[in-house]
Amino acid sequence: MTEQVLRSSIEHLHGPEEVDYEPDELVVVSVVRDGRPYVKTFVEHYRSLGVKHLFFLDNNSTDATVEALKNYDNVTVLQSMLPFTEYDVLMKQYLIGRFGRKDRWCLYADIDELFDYPYSDVIGLGSLLGYLNSNSYTAVAAQMLDMFPEEPLSGRGGNLEDEPLKERYRFYDISNLTRMSVKKNPRLRNNTLESDEIEIFRDGIENTVFGSKPLRTKFPLVFTDGRIKPFDRSSHWVDNAKIADISCVLLHYKFLDGYFHKQAAQAVREGRYHKNSPGWTSFDKYLEVLDKNPALKMKRESARELKGVNDLVENGFLVVSEQYMMMVYEEEKEEERKGAGGHAPPRLRGDGGGPEDEAAALYRVRAQAKVQSLRARRLEQQLEKLRKQELLEPNRSVEKLREQNQREVERLSRILARVRKKNRNLKQRNRNLTQQLQSIRASRSVRLLNKLGRIRARVLGRG
């Protein structure tokens, strides 16, 4: 009944009502209300990422959001005036069901969320989706990362249209994240989980500043195979999915200075968010903190400036697998080959013990070494956090804390020792394979083949 009410309430305002797209292409869907400051950055970010089309369901905006969206050709705008608190999940499921074609990928993102993935500077969107397709994955975990400015949230007024989000809101803070293995979460019991490394995140800078305990993990990228259930009982979960062996990021630009204060006040006035409701953020708590500190500054000593998405892989916020890293190295080598005018060695996937096999083995070892190194770093961070816990909780007995943490410290230390040993062995194998490959490429026969290849290219060029 509610689905029928929603469908009958929807009006088409702009853009094509259907868009065909291929298995290695992507569409984005979003429910939006009063998101005018975000429109330009949102549309241009996903366009630069290579997204085929964006579909918006406007929910009674009053700030020219719809008019701004109508300026773009690769955008479709629908509208429904139904109350968001009652139809939130249903609206999102409707968009994916209507515009996510069968056996195709679809990404849901709120207007203040910019999706990105590890090594997107090397791996194109089509290659990412091809990787997911080749492994029959049907969902990808994404971690929300709150972005904030260097300056205080002063509550500045003025025109916030087309706010330069990436330039002004460059800082993030992951020092207060609470982590739990994705495999230990009962909400994901009906999913197939490919990685032991992916975690569920809570808290973060929002907890540090406002005292709330938000869930930071979502599954926004889904493959509509007819089995998967996006937004299973909430906006954060998925059901019946095969979850990929990497995690991605949703750069979250909620704290938009004066706009943030305005939105919080409006939400409280309208009763759209309730303080004790599970899954909802406490906007009245936001107002309380903002009113007490009009020049609130979110940037603290533990904050970092985001230079690129790969920073988040290096500091353990995002996870990659060995197989994914092999693809990254192969793509890098392919770019080198193109940059060398096609004269560099081709992509190496041999099967006869020649140079191609040596190179493929080298990629594999490099990938293994990289992933093990990242894993060691995450383990070291967990150990350091456990050791600091004694100082962060002065009201609890140090002896009691040591007793509680001892087993976990010992367990993590054993794993870390194994990882470090494996990493040392991989680095030695990497050096050996590199030397072998250099020797093969320096051999007379390989030099002759390369020379013949260049002569052939010149002859064909003259033809």
C-alpha positions as CSV (number, residue, x, y, z in Angstrom):
1,M,0.0,0.0,0.0
2,T,2.8,2.5,0.9
3,E,4.6,1.7,-2.3
4,Q,1.6,2.5,-4.3
5,V,1.1,5.8,-2.4
6,L,4.7,6.7,-3.2
7,R,4.4,5.8,-6.9
8,S,1.3,7.8,-7.3
9,S,2.9,10.9,-5.6
10,I,5.8,11.1,-8.0
11,E,6.0,13.8,-10.7
12,H,8.5,13.8,-13.5
13,L,10.2,17.3,-13.8
14,H,13.3,17.0,-16.0
15,G,15.4,14.7,-18.1
16,P,14.9,11.2,-19.6
17,E,12.7,8.8,-17.8
18,E,14.8,5.8,-18.9
19,V,18.5,5.4,-19.6
20,D,20.1,2.2,-21.1
21,Y,23.6,1.4,-19.8
22,E,26.1,-1.4,-20.0
23,P,27.5,-3.8,-17.3
24,D,30.7,-1.7,-17.0
25,E,28.7,1.6,-16.7
26,L,27.1,3.2,-13.6
27,V,24.1,5.3,-12.7
28,V,23.7,7.3,-9.5
29,V,20.4,7.8,-7.6
30,S,19.7,10.3,-4.8
31,V,16.9,11.6,-2.7
32,V,17.4,15.4,-2.1
33,R,15.8,18.2,-0.1
34,D,17.2,21.7,0.0
35,G,20.6,20.7,-1.3
36,R,21.4,23.8,-3.4
37,P,25.0,24.3,-2.1
38,Y,26.0,20.8,-3.1
39,V,24.6,20.6,-6.6
40,K,27.5,21.8,-8.7
41,T,30.2,19.7,-6.9
42,F,28.0,16.6,-6.7
43,V,27.1,16.6,-10.4
44,E,30.6,17.5,-11.6
45,H,32.3,14.9,-9.3
46,Y,30.2,12.0,-10.6
47,R,30.5,13.2,-14.2
48,S,34.3,13.3,-13.8
49,L,34.2,9.8,-12.2
50,G,32.6,8.5,-15.4
51,V,29.0,8.0,-14.3
52,K,26.5,7.6,-17.1
53,H,23.5,9.4,-15.6
54,L,22.2,10.8,-12.3
55,F,18.6,10.4,-11.1
56,F,17.2,12.7,-8.3
57,L,14.0,12.4,-6.3
58,D,13.4,15.9,-4.9
59,N,11.5,16.0,-1.6
60,N,9.8,19.4,-1.5
61,S,13.0,21.6,-1.8
62,T,12.5,25.3,-1.3
63,D,16.0,26.6,-2.1
64,A,16.3,26.3,-5.9
65,T,17.7,22.8,-5.8
66,V,15.5,21.7,-8.7
67,E,16.2,24.7,-10.8
68,A,20.0,24.1,-10.4
69,L,19.7,20.4,-11.4
70,K,17.7,21.2,-14.5
71,N,20.8,22.9,-15.9
72,Y,22.5,19.5,-16.5
73,D,21.8,17.2,-19.5
74,N,22.9,14.0,-17.7
75,V,20.4,14.5,-14.9
76,T,16.8,13.4,-14.4
77,V,14.6,15.0,-11.7
78,L,11.5,13.5,-10.1
79,Q,9.6,15.0,-7.2
80,S,7.4,13.7,-4.3
81,M,5.9,15.8,-1.4
82,L,5.4,12.8,0.9
83,P,7.0,13.1,4.4
84,F,10.6,12.0,4.4
85,T,10.6,10.4,7.9
86,E,7.9,7.9,6.8
87,Y,9.1,7.2,3.3
88,D,12.9,7.6,3.5
89,V,14.0,4.0,2.9
90,L,11.1,3.3,0.5
91,M,12.1,6.3,-1.7
92,K,15.7,5.1,-2.0
93,Q,14.5,1.5,-2.8
94,Y,12.1,3.0,-5.4
95,L,15.0,4.8,-7.2
96,I,17.2,1.8,-7.3
97,G,14.3,-0.4,-8.4
98,R,13.2,2.0,-11.2
99,F,16.5,3.1,-12.6
100,G,18.9,0.3,-11.7
101,R,18.5,-1.9,-14.7
102,K,18.6,-5.7,-14.3
103,D,22.1,-7.0,-13.9
104,R,23.6,-3.6,-13.8
105,W,25.4,-1.5,-11.1
106,C,23.6,1.4,-9.3
107,L,25.1,3.7,-6.7
108,Y,22.9,5.5,-4.1
109,A,24.5,8.7,-2.6
110,D,23.0,11.5,-0.6
111,I,23.6,15.0,-2.0
112,D,26.4,15.6,0.6
113,E,28.3,12.4,-0.3
114,L,30.9,12.0,-2.9
115,F,31.9,8.4,-3.7
116,D,35.5,7.4,-4.5
117,Y,37.4,4.1,-4.5
118,P,41.1,3.0,-4.0
119,Y,43.5,4.0,-6.8
120,S,40.8,5.7,-8.8
121,D,43.7,7.8,-10.3
122,V,44.8,4.5,-12.0
123,I,41.7,2.4,-12.2
124,G,38.9,3.8,-14.4
125,L,35.3,3.3,-13.3
126,G,34.7,0.7,-16.1
127,S,37.7,-1.3,-14.9
128,L,36.4,-1.2,-11.3
129,L,33.0,-2.5,-12.3
130,G,34.7,-5.1,-14.6
131,Y,36.7,-6.3,-11.6
132,L,33.5,-6.6,-9.5
133,N,31.7,-8.4,-12.3
134,S,34.5,-10.8,-12.9
135,N,34.3,-11.9,-9.2
136,S,30.5,-12.0,-9.2
137,Y,30.3,-9.4,-6.4
138,T,26.9,-7.7,-5.9
139,A,27.7,-5.0,-3.2
140,V,30.5,-2.9,-2.1
141,A,31.1,-1.5,1.4
142,A,31.8,2.2,1.7
143,Q,33.0,4.1,4.8
144,M,31.6,7.6,5.5
145,L,34.4,10.2,6.1
146,D,33.3,13.5,7.6
147,M,35.1,16.4,5.9
148,F,35.4,19.8,7.6
149,P,37.1,23.2,7.1
150,E,40.2,24.5,8.7
151,E,38.2,27.5,10.0
152,P,35.6,27.5,12.8
153,L,32.0,26.8,12.0
154,S,31.2,30.4,12.5
155,G,27.7,30.3,11.2
156,R,28.5,32.6,8.3
157,G,25.5,33.6,6.2
158,G,25.6,34.8,2.6
159,N,25.3,32.9,-0.6
160,L,26.4,29.3,-0.3
161,E,25.4,28.3,-3.8
162,D,27.9,26.1,-5.6
163,E,30.1,25.9,-2.5
164,P,33.6,24.6,-3.5
165,L,33.5,21.6,-1.2
166,K,36.7,19.8,-2.1
167,E,38.8,23.0,-1.9
168,R,37.3,24.4,1.4
169,Y,36.5,21.2,3.3
170,R,39.8,19.4,3.1
171,F,40.3,17.9,6.6
172,Y,39.2,14.7,8.3
173,D,39.8,12.9,11.6
174,I,39.8,9.1,12.1
175,S,41.3,9.1,15.6
176,N,38.1,8.3,17.4
177,L,36.7,5.5,15.1
178,T,35.2,2.4,16.7
179,R,35.9,-0.7,14.5
180,M,34.3,-4.1,14.3
181,S,34.9,-6.9,11.8
182,V,32.2,-7.0,9.2
183,K,31.9,-10.8,9.7
184,K,31.0,-10.3,13.3
185,N,27.9,-8.1,12.6
186,P,24.7,-10.1,12.8
187,R,22.9,-7.7,10.4
188,L,25.1,-9.1,7.6
189,R,24.5,-12.8,8.3
190,N,22.6,-13.4,5.0
191,N,25.4,-12.0,2.9
192,T,28.5,-13.7,1.5
193,L,31.6,-11.9,2.9
194,E,34.8,-12.2,0.9
195,S,37.2,-10.3,3.1
196,D,38.2,-10.7,6.8
197,E,39.8,-7.2,6.7
198,I,36.7,-5.0,6.1
199,E,35.3,-3.4,9.2
200,I,32.1,-1.7,10.4
201,F,32.9,1.8,11.6
202,R,31.1,3.9,14.2
203,D,31.7,7.3,16.0
204,G,34.5,9.3,14.5
205,I,34.8,13.1,14.7
206,E,31.0,13.5,15.1
207,N,31.3,11.6,18.3
208,T,34.2,13.7,19.5
209,V,32.5,17.0,18.9
210,F,28.8,16.3,19.4
211,G,28.7,13.1,21.5
212,S,26.6,11.2,19.0
213,K,27.4,7.6,18.0
214,P,26.6,7.4,14.2
215,L,27.1,4.3,12.1
216,R,29.8,5.2,9.5
217,T,29.5,2.2,7.1
218,K,27.1,1.8,4.2
219,F,26.7,-0.5,1.2
220,P,25.7,2.1,-1.5
221,L,27.1,0.4,-4.6
222,V,24.9,-2.6,-5.6
223,F,24.4,-4.9,-8.5
224,T,20.7,-5.4,-9.2
225,D,20.6,-9.1,-9.8
226,G,17.1,-9.7,-8.5
227,R,18.3,-11.3,-5.3
228,I,20.0,-8.4,-3.5
229,K,18.0,-6.3,-1.1
230,P,19.4,-2.7,-0.9
231,F,18.6,-0.7,2.3
232,D,17.6,-3.7,4.2
233,R,15.5,-2.2,7.0
234,S,17.6,1.0,7.1
235,S,19.8,3.1,4.8
236,H,23.0,1.4,6.0
237,W,22.5,-2.3,5.4
238,V,22.1,-4.8,2.5
239,D,20.9,-8.3,2.3
240,N,21.5,-11.4,0.0
241,A,24.7,-9.8,-1.4
242,K,28.1,-11.0,-2.2
243,I,30.2,-8.3,-0.7
244,A,33.4,-7.3,-2.5
245,D,37.0,-7.7,-1.1
246,I,37.7,-3.9,-1.1
247,S,36.1,-0.9,0.7
248,C,35.4,2.5,-0.8
249,V,34.7,5.9,0.7
250,L,31.8,8.4,0.8
251,L,33.3,11.8,1.4
252,H,30.7,13.3,3.7
253,Y,30.2,17.1,3.6
254,K,27.6,17.5,6.3
255,F,29.3,20.3,8.3
256,L,28.7,23.1,5.8
257,D,29.3,26.0,8.2
258,G,26.1,28.2,8.5
259,Y,24.1,25.8,6.3
260,F,24.7,23.0,8.8
261,H,23.2,25.1,11.6
262,K,20.3,26.1,9.5
263,Q,19.5,22.5,8.5
264,A,19.8,21.3,12.1
265,A,17.4,24.0,13.3
266,Q,14.9,23.2,10.6
267,A,15.0,19.4,11.3
268,V,14.3,20.0,15.0
269,R,11.5,22.4,14.2
270,E,9.8,19.9,11.9
271,G,10.4,17.0,14.2
272,R,12.1,15.1,11.4
273,Y,14.7,13.6,13.7
274,H,14.2,12.2,17.1
275,K,16.9,12.1,19.8
276,N,16.5,8.5,20.8
277,S,15.6,6.9,17.5
278,P,18.1,4.2,16.4
279,G,19.8,5.1,13.1
280,W,18.9,8.8,13.3
281,T,21.3,11.6,14.1
282,S,20.4,13.8,17.1
283,F,20.0,17.2,15.5
284,D,18.9,18.7,18.8
285,K,22.3,17.7,20.2
286,Y,23.9,19.5,17.3
287,L,22.0,22.7,18.1
288,E,22.9,22.4,21.7
289,V,26.6,22.2,21.0
290,L,26.5,24.9,18.3
291,D,24.6,27.4,20.5
292,K,27.1,26.9,23.4
293,N,30.1,27.4,21.0
294,P,29.2,29.8,18.1
295,A,32.8,29.6,16.8
296,L,33.1,25.8,17.0
297,K,36.2,24.4,15.4
298,M,36.2,20.8,14.3
299,K,39.8,20.7,13.2
300,R,42.0,19.3,16.1
301,E,45.6,18.1,16.4
302,S,44.6,14.7,15.2
303,A,43.1,16.0,11.9
304,R,44.7,15.4,8.6
305,E,44.4,17.0,5.2
306,L,43.1,14.8,2.4
307,K,45.5,14.9,-0.5
308,G,43.8,12.0,-2.4
309,V,41.8,8.8,-1.9
310,N,44.9,6.7,-1.7
311,D,45.9,8.4,1.6
312,L,42.9,6.5,3.0
313,V,44.4,3.1,1.9
314,E,47.8,4.0,3.4
315,N,46.4,5.0,6.8
316,G,44.2,1.9,7.1
317,F,40.8,3.6,6.6
318,L,40.1,1.7,3.4
319,V,41.0,-1.9,2.5
320,V,42.2,-3.5,-0.7
321,S,42.9,-7.2,-1.6
322,E,45.9,-8.8,-3.3
323,Q,43.8,-9.4,-6.4
324,Y,42.8,-5.8,-6.6
325,M,46.4,-4.6,-6.1
326,M,47.5,-6.9,-9.0
327,M,45.0,-5.1,-11.2
328,V,46.3,-1.7,-10.1
329,Y,49.9,-2.7,-10.9
330,E,48.9,-4.1,-14.3
331,E,47.0,-0.9,-15.1
332,E,50.0,1.2,-14.1
333,K,52.2,-0.8,-16.4
334,E,49.7,-0.4,-19.3
335,E,49.8,3.3,-18.8
336,E,53.6,3.2,-18.9
337,R,53.4,1.3,-22.1
338,K,51.1,3.8,-23.7
339,G,53.3,6.6,-22.5
340,A,56.3,5.0,-24.1
341,G,54.6,5.1,-27.5
342,G,53.7,1.4,-27.3
343,H,57.3,0.2,-27.2
344,A,57.4,-0.9,-23.6
345,P,56.7,-4.6,-22.8
346,P,53.0,-5.5,-23.2
347,R,50.7,-6.5,-20.4
348,L,52.2,-9.6,-18.9
349,R,50.0,-12.7,-18.6
350,G,52.1,-15.5,-20.0
351,D,51.8,-19.2,-19.5
352,G,55.1,-20.6,-20.6
353,G,57.8,-19.6,-18.2
354,G,58.9,-16.6,-20.3
355,P,59.2,-12.9,-19.4
356,E,55.4,-12.6,-19.2
357,D,55.2,-15.2,-16.5
358,E,58.1,-13.6,-14.6
359,A,56.3,-10.2,-14.7
360,A,53.0,-11.7,-13.7
361,A,54.7,-13.4,-10.7
362,L,56.3,-10.0,-9.8
363,Y,53.0,-8.3,-9.8
364,R,51.5,-11.0,-7.6
365,V,54.4,-10.7,-5.1
366,R,54.2,-6.9,-5.1
367,A,50.5,-7.1,-4.5
368,Q,50.9,-9.5,-1.6
369,A,53.7,-7.5,-0.1
370,K,51.6,-4.3,-0.3
371,V,48.5,-5.8,1.3
372,Q,50.5,-7.4,4.0
373,S,52.3,-4.1,4.7
374,L,48.9,-2.3,5.0
375,R,47.6,-5.1,7.3
376,A,50.6,-4.8,9.6
377,R,50.0,-1.0,9.8
378,R,46.4,-1.5,10.8
379,L,47.4,-4.0,13.4
380,E,50.0,-1.6,14.8
381,Q,47.3,1.1,15.0
382,Q,44.9,-1.3,16.9
383,L,47.7,-2.2,19.4
384,E,48.5,1.5,20.0
385,K,44.9,2.3,20.6
386,L,44.6,-0.5,23.2
387,R,47.7,0.8,25.0
388,K,46.4,4.4,25.0
389,Q,43.1,3.3,26.4
390,E,44.5,3.2,29.9
391,L,45.2,6.9,29.6
392,L,41.9,7.8,28.0
393,E,39.8,6.2,30.7
394,P,41.1,7.5,34.0
395,N,38.0,6.4,35.9
396,R,38.8,2.8,35.4
397,S,41.4,0.7,37.1
398,V,44.7,0.5,35.1
399,E,45.1,-3.1,36.3
400,K,41.6,-4.0,35.2
401,L,42.1,-2.4,31.8
402,R,45.4,-4.3,31.4
403,E,43.7,-7.6,32.3
404,Q,40.8,-6.9,29.8
405,N,43.1,-5.9,27.0
406,Q,45.9,-8.4,27.6
407,R,44.4,-11.2,25.6
408,E,43.6,-8.9,22.7
409,V,47.1,-7.4,22.8
410,E,48.7,-10.8,22.7
411,R,46.4,-12.0,19.9
412,L,47.2,-8.9,17.8
413,S,50.9,-9.1,18.5
414,R,51.0,-12.8,17.3
415,I,49.2,-11.9,14.1
416,L,51.4,-8.8,13.6
417,A,54.6,-11.0,14.0
418,R,53.3,-13.4,11.4
419,V,52.4,-10.6,9.0
420,R,55.9,-8.9,9.4
421,K,57.7,-12.2,8.8
422,K,55.6,-12.9,5.6
423,N,56.2,-9.3,4.5
424,R,60.0,-9.8,4.8
425,N,59.8,-13.0,2.8
426,L,57.7,-11.3,0.1
427,K,60.1,-8.3,-0.1
428,Q,63.0,-10.7,-0.7
429,R,61.0,-12.6,-3.4
430,N,60.1,-9.3,-5.0
431,R,63.8,-8.4,-5.2
432,N,64.7,-11.8,-6.7
433,L,61.9,-11.6,-9.3
434,T,62.9,-8.1,-10.2
435,Q,66.5,-9.1,-10.9
436,Q,65.3,-12.1,-13.0
437,L,63.0,-9.9,-15.0
438,Q,65.7,-7.3,-15.6
439,S,68.0,-10.1,-16.7
440,I,65.5,-11.5,-19.1
441,R,64.7,-8.1,-20.6
442,A,68.4,-7.3,-21.0
443,S,69.0,-10.6,-23.0
444,R,69.9,-10.4,-26.6
445,S,66.8,-12.3,-27.8
446,V,64.4,-9.9,-26.0
447,R,66.3,-6.8,-27.3
448,L,66.0,-8.3,-30.8
449,L,62.3,-8.9,-30.5
450,N,61.8,-5.3,-29.2
451,K,63.8,-4.0,-32.2
452,L,61.7,-6.0,-34.7
453,G,58.5,-4.7,-33.0
454,R,59.7,-1.1,-33.5
455,I,60.6,-1.8,-37.2
456,R,57.2,-3.4,-37.8
457,A,55.4,-0.4,-36.2
458,R,57.3,2.0,-38.5
459,V,56.5,-0.1,-41.6
460,L,52.8,-0.3,-40.7
461,G,52.8,3.5,-40.0
462,R,54.2,4.2,-43.5
463,G,51.5,1.9,-44.9
